[in-house]
Amino acid sequence: MNNTKAILDLAKKTIQIEGDAILNLSSFLTDDFSNAVECIIASKGRVIISGVGKSAIIASKIVSTLNSTGTPAIFMHAADAIHGDLGTIQDTDVVICISKSGSTPEIKMLVPLIKRGKNKLIGITGNKGSFLGQNADFVLNTFVEEEACPNNLAPTTSTTAQLVMGDALAICLLKLKGFSSTDFAKYHPGGALGKRLYLRVEDIVKNNEKPQVEASSSIKKVIVEISEKMLGVAAVIENDEIVGVVTDGDLRRMLNKYDSINGLTARDIMSSNPKTIPTDVLAIKALEVIQNNGISQLLAVDGKEYKGVVHLHNLIREGIL
């Protein structure tokens, strides 16, 4: 029996339910949200985020988002907090508790303990009249009409709403703190994302060979240079400046054009005005130039000085592409 239509209809309904709930969140935003953001910015401590069950998983993700965007945050499971981990909270920290109902046993035990200290408490809950809603300094309402679960039981729409509210907090904090792409790179030094933000052409070129020939060099010397340096190209240098480039393609075109290569020099077959790129620009820019021009390599320069070659394969290997 083919269940394709039923499956797709159910998937679409799930997305529709959650999508509508998320769009509705904006109508719940009050001064409590802006006050919560300003409270976090004014704090000299960290953001401690707590929850239980699925809300704990959402709390952990929001912690990661805050940390990666310049707001120090720590996850503290609500159940663990009442069994010793409460010492994680310092006087200067701001605490966020996440709970759909706002009245779970763990929350009811944890909230009074937090309120004994000097910490501000932000509640993310779907029930403003709950224990958490009544005791938090700032309440961020994540009420949803229904879960996407057909039985209206499994946390689905509600946890998505919590996550989105956390993202809204993080983005507002990021913007108000002036957190830039350069700052982002400092927190993401690994992986393709980090490399796109900090890896420069000079970082690639310094690990490559530096193929070059003189304009008067013989074709044999050009072929040997390209073959030995294994970058498919050689810069043609005259008076310490780049005057052209010879690529594998230029060599193939030469064989089609000339019956004999005796007496030919690099100048005879080179391409003038080759594409170059400064060594101090981001490697991602080199990729853009390569893709836009349908080429495989660029000559890297510092001013007019030839520094080496950045090849498409380098960018692929570094995970830029």
HELIX and SHEET records of a PDB file:
HELIX    1   1 THR A    4  LEU A   25  1                                  22    
HELIX    2   2 SER A   26  PHE A   28  5                                   3    
HELIX    3   3 ASP A   31  ALA A   42  1                                  12    
HELIX    4   4 LYS A   54  SER A   68  1                                  15    
HELIX    5   5 ALA A   78  ALA A   81  1                                   4    
HELIX    6   6 ASP A   85  THR A   88  5                                   4    
HELIX    7   7 PRO A  105  ARG A  116  1                                  12    
HELIX    8   8 PHE A  131  ASN A  135  1                                   5    
HELIX    9   9 THR A  157  LEU A  176  1                                  20    
HELIX   10  10 SER A  181  TYR A  187  1                                   7    
HELIX   11  11 GLY A  191  TYR A  198  1                                   8    
HELIX   12  12 VAL A  201  VAL A  205  1                                   5    
HELIX   13  13 ILE A  219  LYS A  229  1                                  11    
HELIX   14  14 ASP A  248  LYS A  257  1                                  10    
HELIX   15  15 ALA A  266  ILE A  269  1                                   4    
HELIX   16  16 ALA A  283  ASN A  293  1                                  11    
HELIX   17  17 LEU A  312  ARG A  317  1                                   6    
SHEET    1   A 5 ALA A  73  HIS A  77  0                                        
SHEET    2   A 5 VAL A  47  GLY A  51  1                                        
SHEET    3   A 5 VAL A  94  SER A  99  1                                        
SHEET    4   A 5 LEU A 121  THR A 125  1                                        
SHEET    5   A 5 PHE A 138  ASN A 141  1                                        
SHEET    1   B 4 GLN A 212  GLU A 214  0                                        
SHEET    2   B 4 VAL A 233  GLU A 238  1                                        
SHEET    3   B 4 GLU A 241  THR A 247 -1                                        
SHEET    4   B 4 SER A 271  SER A 272 -1                                        
SHEET    1   C 3 THR A 276  PRO A 278  0                                        
SHEET    2   C 3 GLN A 297  ASP A 302  1                                        
SHEET    3   C 3 GLU A 305  HIS A 311 -1                                        
END                                                                             
